[in-house]
Amino acid sequence: MKQHKVLIIGGGASGLAAAIVSAQRGNQVTLLERGDRVGKKLLATGNGRCNLANLGAPCYFGDPDFARAVLAHMPVEKVLAFFEDLGLPTRPDGAGRVYPGCNQAAAVLDVLRAQLDALDVRVITGAEVKTLKPGWQAVTGQGNYTADSVVVCCGGLAAPKLGAANAYGLLTGLGCKLIPPAPALAPLETEKAPVKGLSGLRLPVVLTLCGQRPVAAAMGEALFADYGVSGVCAMQLARDAENLLRKGQQATLYMDFSPTLGLTEYRMERATPQTPGHNEQQVRDWLHDRQRLPGGDPLLGALPRLLREKLQKAPARDLPRLLCAYPLPLTGVRGFDQAQITQGGIDCRDFDPATLGHRTLPGLYACGEILNVDGDCGGYNLQFAFATGLLAGGDT
Ligand SMILES: Cc1cc2nc3c(=O)[nH]c(=O)nc-3n(C[C@H](O)[C@H](O)[C@H](O)COP(=O)(O)OP(=O)(O)OC[C@H]3O[C@@H](n4cnc5c(N)ncnc54)[C@H](O)[C@@H]3O)c2cc1C
């Protein structure tokens, strides 16, 4: 019997998973990667630790129903079992974020690449697919490749230094719709004055994003930069900030220092958006108690020097408010260069969430970030990439 030929376009998280499962099914698999090696972005994930999944409830945007349907067919246990079978134990941290047991992203890539070798997957690097023709034929600068099925795993536009490139045309050329892509999980740009002199400072805070009303909030470690604010909690608000700014609305980020002051238990998570300053009385009481301490400066020892000096320039009566609702008017969201993920992408409605196969073009599949699904920080994006790759590979 003629062996089924499968082309995988893109050697990131979803493409590697799809290639392995497809080859395990006995298919003759060729993986085309435009970069000089596969899995470049994987090595940079989770600060080099690769947060590859999350045990919590799905937290997806764009087309969250599609994401939930995918994860119903490929739950997190199956994704983790895939890695266990490859010889890579995983373990969750206290908040449900799953990492390789050895905490090394390189170990994830190593087991995936070893499996490609073991299964005789043909990996061709430096092969950027320019056009995809029904039938299926992938046109690259190095020649054309034909197959019975093709899985498009080219990712989004975030982090071009790690290989991202605009490959939406491969699918829009076949009639798929594109939801305009924009950066998500990216640092936020603010007016310069409120961050001046704070660059490099890291603090546990609660951030609330407000348009005409509070829109979203996140708690975690914020990192001040000369352009604004970075850190996971700031980046989690980028998609909402981008949407407000795109509509021409005024957007302000309010920083609540309560976790730094020890008034709120510090966690890294999404928070319920509340009116900025709702806890002002608590902060007033705290300040009042500290004013009785010897030394005269209630902020001494409670805040890093740079921030303390900045806040002390404001009139004393404004201090309680500034400590719980420090306003940072937003001016923008950093671009794809500094984003971790793309919002928008290929409209999922053309694809079946059980197989990632196109509903009317047999043999065509799409996986991972190229689709209109983006997840929160915490492993959701890699989990979606792996889950879609495993489902598509298993259907080829
Ligand atoms: C710095 C950073 C840290 C991150 N950390 C985490 C984390 O800890 N946890 C998490 O869940 N998510 C994380 N993410 C997001 C996550 O890495 C992505 O969502 C995920 O890699 C998407 O997988 P993918 O297979 O869809 O695309 P990618 O991993 O981007 O792979 C796409 C591949 O396709 C190739 N390609 C593109 N176009 C073509 C073409 N025309 N022809 C051939 N090849 C092509 C690219 O070179 C690339 O290798 C992080 C992202 C960044 C940038």
The ligand as a MOL file (V3000), in Angstrom:
LIG
                    3D

  0  0  0     0  0            999 V3000
M  V30 BEGIN CTAB
M  V30 COUNTS 53 58 0 0 0
M  V30 BEGIN ATOM
M  V30 1 C 9.7410 34.8560 24.8060 0
M  V30 2 C 8.5170 33.9790 24.7630 0
M  V30 3 C 8.2160 33.1850 25.8760 0
M  V30 4 C 7.0630 32.3780 25.8500 0
M  V30 5 N 6.8240 31.5930 26.9330 0
M  V30 6 C 5.7340 30.7890 26.9370 0
M  V30 7 C 5.4950 29.8970 28.0040 0
M  V30 8 O 6.3090 29.7450 28.9320 0
M  V30 9 N 4.3270 29.1760 27.9820 0
M  V30 10 C 3.4390 29.2600 26.9420 0
M  V30 11 O 2.4100 28.5830 26.9710 0
M  V30 12 N 3.6750 30.0480 25.8680 0
M  V30 13 C 4.7990 30.7930 25.8370 0
M  V30 14 N 5.0490 31.5890 24.7370 0
M  V30 15 C 4.1420 31.4970 23.5710 0
M  V30 16 C 4.4530 30.2050 22.7940 0
M  V30 17 O 5.8430 30.0820 22.6060 0
M  V30 18 C 3.7450 30.1700 21.4280 0
M  V30 19 O 2.3770 30.3860 21.5990 0
M  V30 20 C 3.9690 28.8220 20.7430 0
M  V30 21 O 5.3370 28.6150 20.4910 0
M  V30 22 C 3.2010 28.7450 19.4130 0
M  V30 23 O 3.5380 27.5420 18.7920 0
M  V30 24 P 3.3480 27.3940 17.2090 0
M  V30 25 O 3.8330 26.0460 16.8610 0
M  V30 26 O 1.9830 27.7630 16.8360 0
M  V30 27 O 4.2860 28.5050 16.5770 0
M  V30 28 P 5.8410 28.7590 16.7210 0
M  V30 29 O 6.3800 28.0990 17.9530 0
M  V30 30 O 6.0240 30.2170 16.5700 0
M  V30 31 O 6.4760 28.0010 15.4800 0
M  V30 32 C 6.2050 28.3940 14.1620 0
M  V30 33 C 7.3380 27.8860 13.2990 0
M  V30 34 O 6.9650 28.0180 11.9280 0
M  V30 35 C 8.0670 28.5060 11.1950 0
M  V30 36 N 7.5400 29.1570 9.9840 0
M  V30 37 C 6.8310 30.3130 9.9140 0
M  V30 38 N 6.4650 30.5550 8.6520 0
M  V30 39 C 6.9550 29.5490 7.8900 0
M  V30 40 C 6.8970 29.2370 6.5020 0
M  V30 41 N 6.2610 30.0230 5.6300 0
M  V30 42 N 7.5240 28.1150 6.0630 0
M  V30 43 C 8.1850 27.2870 6.9300 0
M  V30 44 N 8.2580 27.5390 8.2600 0
M  V30 45 C 7.6450 28.6360 8.7410 0
M  V30 46 C 8.7610 29.4530 12.1630 0
M  V30 47 O 10.1030 29.6710 11.8160 0
M  V30 48 C 8.6070 28.6850 13.4760 0
M  V30 49 O 9.6800 27.8050 13.7060 0
M  V30 50 C 6.1970 32.3950 24.7360 0
M  V30 51 C 6.5150 33.1690 23.6210 0
M  V30 52 C 7.6650 33.9570 23.6260 0
M  V30 53 C 8.0010 34.7870 22.4290 0
M  V30 END ATOM
M  V30 BEGIN BOND
M  V30 1 1 1 2
M  V30 2 1 2 3
M  V30 3 2 2 52
M  V30 4 2 3 4
M  V30 5 1 4 5
M  V30 6 1 4 50
M  V30 7 2 5 6
M  V30 8 1 6 7
M  V30 9 1 6 13
M  V30 10 2 7 8
M  V30 11 1 7 9
M  V30 12 1 9 10
M  V30 13 2 10 11
M  V30 14 1 10 12
M  V30 15 2 12 13
M  V30 16 1 13 14
M  V30 17 1 14 15
M  V30 18 1 14 50
M  V30 19 1 15 16
M  V30 20 1 16 17
M  V30 21 1 16 18
M  V30 22 1 18 19
M  V30 23 1 18 20
M  V30 24 1 20 21
M  V30 25 1 20 22
M  V30 26 1 22 23
M  V30 27 1 23 24
M  V30 28 2 24 25
M  V30 29 1 24 26
M  V30 30 1 24 27
M  V30 31 1 27 28
M  V30 32 2 28 29
M  V30 33 1 28 30
M  V30 34 1 28 31
M  V30 35 1 31 32
M  V30 36 1 32 33
M  V30 37 1 33 34
M  V30 38 1 33 48
M  V30 39 1 34 35
M  V30 40 1 35 36
M  V30 41 1 35 46
M  V30 42 1 36 37
M  V30 43 1 36 45
M  V30 44 2 37 38
M  V30 45 1 38 39
M  V30 46 1 39 40
M  V30 47 2 39 45
M  V30 48 1 40 41
M  V30 49 2 40 42
M  V30 50 1 42 43
M  V30 51 2 43 44
M  V30 52 1 44 45
M  V30 53 1 46 47
M  V30 54 1 46 48
M  V30 55 1 48 49
M  V30 56 2 50 51
M  V30 57 1 51 52
M  V30 58 1 52 53
M  V30 END BOND
M  V30 END CTAB
M  END
